[in-house]
Amino acid sequence: MYADKDTVFKQIGAKVAYYRNIRHLTQKELAILAHVSVSSIGRIERGKYNHNVPMSILIDIANGLGIDISLLVTFEEKEKQIWWEEGGNIGAK
Protein backbone atom coordinates (compact mmCIF):
# COMPACT_ATOMS: atom_id res chain seq x y z
CA MET A 1 0.00 0.00 0.00
CA TYR A 2 1.18 3.51 -0.68
CA ALA A 3 -0.14 7.02 -0.29
CA ASP A 4 0.61 10.08 -2.33
CA LYS A 5 2.44 12.79 -0.43
CA ASP A 6 -0.27 15.42 -0.74
CA THR A 7 -2.81 13.12 0.90
CA VAL A 8 -0.45 12.26 3.75
CA PHE A 9 0.39 15.92 4.38
CA LYS A 10 -3.30 16.83 4.40
CA GLN A 11 -3.98 14.07 6.90
CA ILE A 12 -1.09 15.16 9.13
CA GLY A 13 -2.41 18.71 8.96
CA ALA A 14 -5.89 17.55 9.90
CA LYS A 15 -4.45 15.73 12.90
CA VAL A 16 -2.51 18.82 14.00
CA ALA A 17 -5.71 20.89 13.78
CA TYR A 18 -7.69 18.19 15.63
CA TYR A 19 -5.28 17.96 18.57
CA ARG A 20 -4.87 21.73 18.66
CA ASN A 21 -8.64 22.19 18.86
CA ILE A 22 -9.21 19.60 21.57
CA ARG A 23 -6.48 21.35 23.57
CA HIS A 24 -8.35 24.66 23.01
CA LEU A 25 -5.29 26.28 21.45
CA THR A 26 -5.27 28.90 18.73
CA GLN A 27 -2.81 28.58 15.88
CA LYS A 28 -0.85 31.43 17.45
CA GLU A 29 -0.67 29.68 20.82
CA LEU A 30 0.51 26.44 19.21
CA ALA A 31 3.05 28.35 17.13
CA ILE A 32 4.51 29.83 20.31
CA LEU A 33 4.63 26.45 22.05
CA ALA A 34 6.19 24.78 18.99
CA HIS A 35 8.61 27.64 18.21
CA VAL A 36 7.35 28.03 14.62
CA SER A 37 5.51 30.81 12.83
CA VAL A 38 1.72 31.09 12.83
CA SER A 39 1.75 30.93 9.04
CA SER A 40 3.67 27.63 9.22
CA ILE A 41 1.00 26.14 11.48
CA GLY A 42 -1.70 27.32 9.08
CA ARG A 43 0.06 25.87 6.04
CA ILE A 44 0.70 22.56 7.82
CA GLU A 45 -2.95 22.31 8.88
CA ARG A 46 -4.03 22.90 5.27
CA GLY A 47 -1.50 20.36 3.97
CA LYS A 48 0.28 23.11 2.05
CA TYR A 49 3.69 23.31 3.72
CA ASN A 50 5.91 23.35 0.61
CA HIS A 51 4.93 19.72 -0.08
CA ASN A 52 7.20 18.65 2.77
CA VAL A 53 7.08 19.02 6.55
CA PRO A 54 10.43 18.57 8.29
CA MET A 55 10.40 15.95 11.03
CA SER A 56 11.97 18.48 13.41
CA ILE A 57 8.91 20.74 13.03
CA LEU A 58 6.52 17.83 13.57
CA ILE A 59 8.41 16.92 16.74
CA ASP A 60 8.16 20.51 17.97
CA ILE A 61 4.43 20.59 17.18
CA ALA A 62 3.83 17.26 18.93
CA ASN A 63 5.74 18.54 21.96
CA GLY A 64 3.72 21.77 21.90
CA LEU A 65 0.52 19.73 21.80
CA GLY A 66 1.74 17.40 24.54
CA ILE A 67 1.32 14.32 22.36
CA ASP A 68 3.57 11.61 20.95
CA ILE A 69 4.78 12.31 17.41
CA SER A 70 3.37 8.94 16.33
CA LEU A 71 -0.17 10.31 16.69
CA LEU A 72 0.53 12.71 13.83
CA VAL A 73 2.22 10.33 11.42
CA THR A 74 0.49 6.98 11.79
CA PHE A 75 -2.75 6.11 10.06
CA GLU A 76 -5.26 3.39 10.73
CA GLU A 77 -6.52 1.19 7.94
CA LYS A 78 -9.90 2.96 8.11
CA GLU A 79 -8.21 6.31 7.37
CA LYS A 80 -6.40 4.76 4.41
CA GLN A 81 -9.67 3.31 3.13
CA ILE A 82 -11.26 6.78 3.25
CA TRP A 83 -8.37 8.13 1.18
CA TRP A 84 -8.90 5.38 -1.38
CA GLU A 85 -12.62 6.08 -1.59
CA GLU A 86 -11.94 9.80 -2.02
CA GLY A 87 -9.30 9.24 -4.69
CA GLY A 88 -6.31 9.66 -2.37
CA ASN A 89 -4.23 7.14 -4.35
CA ILE A 90 -3.94 4.53 -1.64
CA GLY A 91 -3.64 1.09 -3.16
CA ALA A 92 -1.48 -1.94 -3.73
CA LYS A 93 1.43 -1.64 -6.13
C-alpha angles and dihedrals in degrees: 000000000000138000129210114246096242091057093048093048091049090051092048089049091050090052092050090051091046095052092041091054096047087051088051092236127148119224088254093053092049091047090055093047092047096042093235133114123273089238090056091054090049093049092047092050090051092047090243104115099133090291089285135069115200114235089231090062092047089052091050091048092048090050090048090051092045093237137118114265089235090072089065099045107036123082131197121229090252090059090050090050090053089053090051092050091049093048096260092147097245111151147113118289 
